[in-house]
Amino acid sequence: MGILAEQVQFDEDVMWVHLTDGRILGVPLAWFPRLMAASPEDRAGVTISAYGLHWAALDKDISVPALLSGEAGANAAA
């Protein structure tokens, strides 16, 4: 399955994604306006799966490969 997310945390400006290979990605929330505008409770509602990160309440999905390639920032519309 490759590299997977195992934990997600947030601070004021960054989403921190802990990966199964030991890396921790710091991703600017500005890449994801929907997450940036969300409440801490809604951000905490993430579901982590083999497909990536999913927030049902926010209708938002992010794949780990997209984060690793920087594609998420280049194409993040919401």
Backbone as ProteinMPNN parsed JSONL, in Angstrom:
{"seq_chain_A": "MGILAEQVQFDEDVMWVHLTDGRILGVPLAWFPRLMAASPEDRAGVTISAYGLHWAALDKDISVPALLSGEAGANAAA", "coords_chain_A": {"N_chain_A": [[0.823, -1.195, 0.0], [2.132, 1.15, 0.312], [3.246, 4.303, 1.62], [1.542, 5.442, 4.444], [-0.753, 7.601, 6.213], [-0.78, 8.047, 9.746], [-1.457, 9.61, 11.855], [-2.914, 12.81, 12.522], [-2.418, 16.194, 13.197], [-3.022, 19.58, 14.261], [-1.86, 22.944, 14.2], [-1.958, 26.495, 14.586], [-1.436, 27.383, 11.931], [-0.644, 25.18, 10.436], [-1.015, 21.843, 9.196], [-0.114, 18.845, 10.546], [1.078, 15.845, 9.472], [1.591, 12.649, 10.393], [3.494, 10.004, 9.253], [3.618, 6.508, 8.309], [6.214, 5.728, 7.815], [7.761, 7.121, 9.53], [8.253, 9.777, 8.975], [7.226, 13.212, 9.343], [4.982, 15.344, 8.008], [4.675, 18.781, 7.476], [2.15, 20.77, 6.557], [0.973, 23.652, 4.992], [-1.944, 25.213, 6.176], [-3.126, 27.066, 4.571], [-3.156, 25.967, 2.066], [-5.483, 24.564, 2.055], [-8.314, 25.869, 2.195], [-10.85, 25.176, 3.24], [-10.285, 23.53, 5.448], [-8.772, 25.347, 6.88], [-10.666, 27.243, 7.632], [-12.249, 25.753, 9.262], [-13.577, 24.576, 12.408], [-11.727, 23.639, 15.392], [-12.841, 21.272, 16.357], [-14.14, 20.198, 14.096], [-11.904, 19.785, 12.444], [-10.611, 17.829, 13.939], [-12.189, 15.691, 13.396], [-11.214, 13.902, 11.518], [-10.895, 11.063, 9.402], [-8.71, 8.451, 8.997], [-7.439, 6.507, 6.44], [-6.438, 3.845, 4.174], [-6.631, 5.186, 1.832], [-6.167, 7.835, 2.361], [-6.785, 10.984, 3.91], [-9.848, 11.951, 5.379], [-12.548, 14.109, 5.865], [-15.641, 13.973, 6.836], [-17.624, 15.772, 7.749], [-16.759, 18.095, 6.605], [-16.66, 17.59, 3.947], [-14.234, 16.871, 2.64], [-11.324, 15.532, 1.18], [-8.028, 14.247, 1.232], [-5.224, 12.969, -0.312], [-2.407, 10.959, 0.652], [-0.254, 10.509, -1.199], [-0.586, 12.815, -2.8], [0.027, 14.836, -0.973], [2.718, 14.226, -0.462], [3.878, 14.712, -2.947], [3.51, 17.376, -3.278], [1.452, 18.16, -4.781], [-1.019, 18.591, -3.648], [-0.97, 21.194, -2.636], [-0.635, 22.69, -4.947], [-2.97, 22.218, -6.324], [-5.085, 22.648, -4.633], [-8.284, 23.557, -4.129], [-10.295, 23.906, -2.328]], "CA_chain_A": [[0.0, 0.0, 0.0], [2.971, 2.337, 0.316], [3.311, 5.116, 2.829], [0.217, 5.833, 4.905], [-0.858, 8.497, 7.365], [-1.215, 7.358, 10.958], [-1.941, 10.604, 12.819], [-3.006, 14.176, 12.002], [-2.533, 17.217, 14.229], [-3.068, 20.93, 13.721], [-1.612, 24.129, 15.011], [-2.681, 27.628, 14.019], [-1.224, 27.554, 10.494], [-0.077, 23.991, 9.798], [-1.514, 20.492, 9.443], [1.01, 17.92, 10.713], [0.66, 14.486, 9.114], [2.58, 11.642, 10.79], [3.448, 8.904, 8.297], [4.041, 5.205, 8.816], [7.659, 5.552, 7.658], [8.429, 7.932, 10.536], [8.288, 11.198, 8.615], [6.118, 14.084, 9.719], [4.827, 16.413, 7.024], [4.02, 20.011, 7.885], [1.49, 21.274, 5.356], [0.287, 24.9, 5.305], [-3.408, 25.195, 6.092], [-3.522, 27.945, 3.47], [-3.406, 25.116, 0.906], [-6.801, 23.947, 2.197], [-9.163, 26.877, 2.829], [-11.944, 24.558, 3.997], [-9.72, 23.132, 6.734], [-8.33, 26.551, 7.576], [-11.844, 27.901, 8.185], [-12.988, 24.811, 10.115], [-13.358, 24.611, 13.855], [-10.849, 22.556, 15.857], [-13.635, 20.044, 16.482], [-14.32, 19.638, 12.756], [-10.599, 19.285, 11.997], [-10.326, 16.599, 14.685], [-13.065, 14.646, 12.885], [-10.587, 13.237, 10.373], [-10.81, 9.607, 9.307], [-7.498, 8.063, 8.286], [-7.582, 5.193, 5.812], [-5.422, 3.55, 3.165], [-6.828, 6.129, 0.729], [-5.726, 9.158, 2.767], [-7.469, 11.68, 4.988], [-11.223, 12.29, 5.005], [-13.368, 14.845, 6.831], [-17.02, 13.855, 6.369], [-18.367, 16.995, 8.062], [-16.26, 19.177, 5.755], [-16.65, 17.094, 2.568], [-12.86, 17.103, 2.207], [-10.447, 14.372, 1.088], [-6.651, 14.549, 0.843], [-4.437, 11.739, -0.407], [-1.02, 11.054, 1.1], [0.632, 10.749, -2.341], [-0.703, 14.22, -3.212], [0.796, 15.624, -0.009], [4.143, 13.948, -0.658], [4.339, 15.288, -4.214], [3.242, 18.814, -3.303], [0.298, 18.337, -5.657], [-2.152, 19.077, -2.859], [-0.889, 22.642, -2.545], [-0.78, 23.274, -6.279], [-4.322, 22.018, -6.849], [-6.091, 22.765, -3.572], [-9.295, 24.583, -4.423], [-11.141, 24.134, -1.141]], "C_chain_A": [[0.863, 1.254, 0.0], [2.923, 3.045, 1.663], [1.911, 5.609, 3.177], [0.313, 6.861, 6.021], [-1.274, 7.662, 8.569], [-1.728, 8.32, 12.015], [-1.958, 11.96, 12.136], [-3.201, 15.115, 13.185], [-2.537, 18.579, 13.549], [-2.5, 21.92, 14.723], [-2.278, 25.282, 14.258], [-2.597, 27.705, 12.491], [-0.834, 26.302, 9.728], [-0.847, 22.733, 10.182], [-0.28, 19.588, 9.468], [0.507, 16.505, 10.471], [1.814, 13.54, 9.44], [2.403, 10.434, 9.875], [4.003, 7.617, 8.899], [5.535, 4.96, 8.656], [8.459, 6.438, 8.612], [8.513, 9.415, 10.207], [7.058, 11.918, 9.15], [6.097, 15.224, 8.717], [4.129, 17.599, 7.664], [3.467, 20.676, 6.649], [0.742, 22.558, 5.709], [-1.233, 24.766, 5.169], [-3.915, 26.092, 4.974], [-3.76, 27.158, 2.178], [-4.832, 24.588, 0.896], [-7.752, 24.907, 2.908], [-10.31, 26.29, 3.662], [-11.467, 24.111, 5.377], [-9.307, 24.354, 7.549], [-9.502, 27.242, 8.27], [-12.598, 27.025, 9.184], [-12.657, 25.007, 11.589], [-12.374, 23.502, 14.238], [-11.592, 21.224, 15.974], [-13.838, 19.388, 15.122], [-13.008, 19.088, 12.205], [-10.258, 17.961, 12.672], [-11.161, 15.424, 14.192], [-12.514, 13.909, 11.68], [-10.668, 11.72, 10.518], [-9.578, 9.292, 8.468], [-7.697, 6.656, 7.741], [-6.432, 4.982, 4.834], [-5.514, 4.509, 1.985], [-6.371, 7.535, 1.071], [-6.526, 9.686, 3.937], [-8.85, 12.115, 4.517], [-11.915, 12.993, 6.169], [-14.796, 14.843, 6.303], [-17.784, 15.155, 6.579], [-17.961, 18.156, 7.16], [-16.282, 18.824, 4.272], [-15.274, 17.333, 1.929], [-12.062, 15.814, 2.252], [-9.067, 14.831, 0.626], [-5.893, 13.233, 0.798], [-3.011, 11.982, 0.071], [-0.079, 11.24, -0.092], [0.58, 12.203, -2.837], [0.079, 15.122, -2.268], [2.292, 15.459, -0.24], [4.701, 14.594, -1.931], [4.194, 16.8, -4.265], [2.052, 19.168, -4.172], [-0.882, 18.94, -4.905], [-2.145, 20.599, -2.788], [-1.132, 23.304, -3.891], [-2.211, 23.225, -6.766], [-5.416, 22.194, -5.819], [-7.038, 23.91, -3.887], [-10.135, 24.888, -3.209], [-10.792, 23.14, -0.078]], "O_chain_A": [[0.354, 2.336, -0.292], [2.602, 2.453, 2.693], [1.188, 6.125, 2.324], [1.34, 6.972, 6.691], [-2.022, 6.694, 8.437], [-2.37, 7.895, 12.975], [-1.123, 12.238, 11.275], [-4.034, 14.873, 14.059], [-2.108, 18.713, 12.403], [-2.642, 21.754, 15.935], [-3.093, 25.038, 13.367], [-3.577, 28.053, 11.833], [-0.704, 26.341, 8.505], [-1.274, 22.571, 11.325], [0.503, 19.573, 8.518], [-0.381, 16.023, 11.175], [2.884, 13.623, 8.836], [1.3, 9.905, 9.738], [4.758, 7.642, 9.871], [6.077, 4.063, 9.304], [9.685, 6.505, 8.521], [8.816, 10.224, 11.084], [6.006, 11.32, 9.376], [7.064, 15.974, 8.589], [3.103, 17.437, 8.323], [4.227, 21.103, 5.779], [-0.056, 22.553, 6.647], [-1.733, 24.265, 4.162], [-5.026, 25.895, 4.481], [-4.482, 27.621, 1.295], [-5.341, 24.203, -0.157], [-7.973, 24.769, 4.111], [-10.688, 26.863, 4.683], [-12.175, 24.295, 6.367], [-9.476, 24.381, 8.768], [-9.348, 27.767, 9.372], [-13.493, 27.509, 9.878], [-11.604, 25.53, 11.952], [-12.208, 22.536, 13.494], [-11.018, 20.167, 15.713], [-13.724, 18.168, 14.997], [-13.0, 18.035, 11.566], [-9.68, 17.073, 12.045], [-10.872, 14.277, 14.533], [-13.28, 13.345, 10.898], [-10.527, 11.174, 11.613], [-9.424, 9.807, 7.361], [-8.071, 5.737, 8.47], [-5.562, 5.84, 4.689], [-4.561, 4.628, 1.215], [-6.201, 8.358, 0.172], [-6.9, 8.938, 4.84], [-9.008, 12.589, 3.392], [-11.87, 12.529, 7.308], [-15.128, 15.63, 5.417], [-18.513, 15.595, 5.691], [-18.733, 19.096, 6.971], [-15.959, 19.662, 3.431], [-15.161, 17.906, 0.846], [-12.11, 15.083, 3.241], [-8.944, 15.686, -0.252], [-5.916, 12.467, 1.761], [-2.473, 13.078, -0.086], [0.828, 12.067, -0.008], [1.602, 12.752, -3.247], [0.725, 16.072, -2.711], [3.042, 16.435, -0.216], [5.871, 14.976, -1.975], [4.695, 17.441, -5.189], [1.684, 20.337, -4.288], [-1.654, 19.713, -5.472], [-3.2, 21.227, -2.87], [-1.763, 24.359, -3.966], [-2.634, 24.087, -7.537], [-6.578, 21.912, -6.111], [-6.645, 25.076, -3.908], [-10.637, 26.003, -3.064], [-11.385, 23.157, 1.001]]}, "name": "protein", "num_of_chains": 1, "seq": "MGILAEQVQFDEDVMWVHLTDGRILGVPLAWFPRLMAASPEDRAGVTISAYGLHWAALDKDISVPALLSGEAGANAAA"}
